[in-house]
Amino acid sequence: MESFEVSDWDLQNEFNPHRQRHRQTKEEATYGVWAERDSDEERPSFGGKRSRDYSAPVSFVSAGLRRAAAEELQEEDSEEEEKPGKQEEIPKEFVPKKLKTGGNFKPSQKGFVGGTKSFMDFGSWERHTKGIGQKLLQKMGYVPGRGLGKNAQGIINPIEAKQRKGKGAVGAYGSERTTQSLQDFPVVDSEEEAEEEFQKELSQWRKDPNGGKKKPKYSYKTVEELKAKGRINKQLAAPQKELSQVKVIDMTGREQKVYYSYSQISHKHNIPDDSPQQPLGKDCKPQGFALPELEHNLQLLIDITEQEIIQNDRQLQFERDMVVNLSHEIHKMAEVLSHEERAISNLSKVLDMVEECERRMQPGCENPLTLDECAKIFETLQDKYYEEYRMSDRVDLAVAIVYPLMKDYFKNWDPLKDCTYGTEIIGKWKSLLENDQLLSHSGQDLSTDAFHRLMWEIWMPYVRNIVARWQPRNCGSMVDFLDSWVNVVPVWILDNILDQLIFPKLQKEVESWNPLTDTVPIHSWIHPWLPLMQARLEPLYSPIRNKLANALQKWHPSDSSAKLILQPWKDVFTPGSWEAFMVKNIVPKLGMCLNELIINPHQQHMDAFYWVIDWEGMISVSSLVGLLEKHFFPKWLQVLCSWLSNSPNYEEITKWYLGWKSMFSDQVLAHPSIKDKFNEALDIMNRAVSSSVGGYMQPGARENIAYLTHTERRKDFQYEAMQERREAENMAQRGIGAAASAVPMNFKDLIQTKAEEHNIVFMPVIGKRHEGKQLYTFGRIVIYIDRGVVFVQGEKTWVPTSLQSLIDMAK
């Protein structure tokens, strides 16, 4: 038999996998724990035998004291008295109770509650050994007096044993728990719960725990519950109304059942205690009262009654809803009826007013209706009976009442003599009769708009008659007439007048016009139509230009009448067509006139020059400059050279030069070509006075010519500066949009702008660079620009400076 006592050898060889095992002897296998064993055979190993050490000292084992026989008999008697002759009833306090699992340990505690004994006696047997167990526990973190485990949740004291009184089973004599176990693992004080669990487990082994008959359970439904159930079923089965009245035969059970709707099938198992019958067996007893036909009929009656209650409730709710709906309908119909009564009353009043108008329009009436009175009646209709007025057919009403009065009003009207006659009354009728909802302006509106029909049928015939008798050259009266009616007449009618009546008359008159014979200029009777007709006159401009070009074929610039005829058309023709007309018909004549001009400083005739310069505003500056360059300046410079070569009087030459220059306007003088020509004349004069060839030289001539040259060039510079200043002012007046476009794009542009503002010359130095950067002169200072920084030339090196400092140094 194996011995499970832990010895020193066990502790030392616990982790030795190659230790020898103890083999059971024959005697141990036969007698088990009663086998006799030698103390020397205590296992040094589980394998082979160890030889005895006879040199060791003899050790004696105490056998105890033998008691007397009287004492042994007395002990046996006491044991027999403790044996119960009959098992007594177990007290209630010894009924097994439910333990709290997990012990009485809390995470905040250091050990169990039951650790009341001193831990000094724990492991006291180790004083006879080497104490290897205690050492191993301490290495693993064990602290004496505390439990085992990570959180010291183990018990502190060893489990105690409690001796049972008799030889009964476990728990037969009550609870066998010790005081320590009750402290470590307390019980739950719920005797009732334990009793219930006990009775529940006990009832599982009985057929009928109560031992009596099962009482039937009844369920009762009130009328309100049935109504609520019917409302829910109605909501759920609303889409399946057609299937709610279908007869259903249920043959799934032992008996055939009939349902009157599919909804009843879902409730067929809701009858209390309606469980399927079990088949009769040997141990089953037949029911004492079983009448399936009666039960079926009773159930049918119950279902039918429920359905009737639900149906009646639904019918009642339907009737209530119908009452509410009918009350709303009555209220709505009352409002409609009152509205219709008001409409009938208003229509009757409107009808009375219209009948009164018809009565007063009859011939022979004592108080005939006038146009002003009719307008007041229509204003009353529009103000007081607006809805009825808008709904009525105003076209027929106006045709019947207003048209006869309007014809009588305009029967003696002459539009060219009294152009404003009827504008006020027609404007009043426009607000009364015009349909605001019609946004289109075409002849198709005649059937739906009374005012347009009135103007087309009553007013328009008078206009046709007067235009047919009108002479286009007498345009003032017709233009005034249309200007006074332009805000009253519909747009499409005014377009019809201009396109179909006025324009053909003008076109016919232009075709018959002859600029050579007609004394009345054409612009006097064409231009007044520009505000009204505008682009409609474009087809007339081409024949007018052709006739004017034919008339200018034999024209000479000495005839100033051509300018008077052409000048009004400069702003009427497009710029391109006007320039082309001038270049083709006027500029060649002016060039021929300049060719005929003879330049003689001693006796100069200026008429031909004046004829040409007089057209400066009519022809473009570039055309005029081209004429002067080609036909005037070559002869003028030739005369100057010949004059300088014959010992001239330089004062006369200076006066002659300044006199010719004063003949030109500033705009012409500002042109670069004209400026170059006059500078060329100055250079010729300077060369003439500076050359040493020749004899006598007029005293002071050189200084006078130099002064003239300096003065003229300074004037040119001042004029350019003034022009730039004017352009800057104009740009500033144009607004933020134009100014934004003039913002300098880089640092060089900014410096140039600042130089222009302070009248400082800023220009590049030709052929001069520093480290690949262009040099500039800013006044008298030499600078260059590198990466947005201005560098100024110092004594030894280039110094960076600010823009304001640069301006101050330049000044």
Secondary structure, DSSP 8 states (H G I E B T S, - for coil): -------HHHHHTTT-TT-------HHHHHHGGG----GGGS-S-SSS-----TTS------------HHHHHHHHHHHHHHS-SS-----GGGS---B-TTTT--TT-SS-TT--S-GGGTTGGGGGS--HHHHHHHHTT--TTS-SSTTS-S-SS-------SSS--TTTTS----HHHHHHS-B---HHHHHHHHHHHHHTTSS-SS-S----------HHHHHHHHHHHHHHTGGGTTTTT--EEE-SSSS-EEESSGGGGGGTT-STT--------SS----S---HHHHHHHHHHHHHHHHHHHHHHHHHHHHHHHHHHHHHHHHHHHHHHHHHHHHHHHHHHHHHHHHHHHHHTSTT-SS---HHHHHHHHHHHHHHSHHHHHHS-HHHHHHHHHHHHHHHHTTT--TTT-TTTTHHHHHHHHHHH--TT----SGGGGGT-HHHHHIIIIIHHHHHHHHHT--TT-HHHHHHHHHHHTTTS-HHHHHHIIIIIIHHHHHHHHHT--TTT-SS-THHHHGGGHHHHGGGGHHHHHHHHHHHHHHTTT--TT-THHHHHHGGGTTTS-HHHHHHHHHHHTHHHHHHHHHT----SSS---HHHHHHHTTTTTS-HHHHHHHHHHHTHHHHHHHHHHHHTS---HHHHHHHHHHHHHTS-HHHHTSHHHHHHHHHHHHHHHHHHH---SS---TTHHHHHHHHHHHHHHHHHHHHHHHHHHHHHHHHHH-HHHHHHTS-SSHHHHHHHHHHHTT--EEEEEEEEETTEEEEEETTEEEEEETTEEEEE-SSSEEEE-HHHHHHHH-
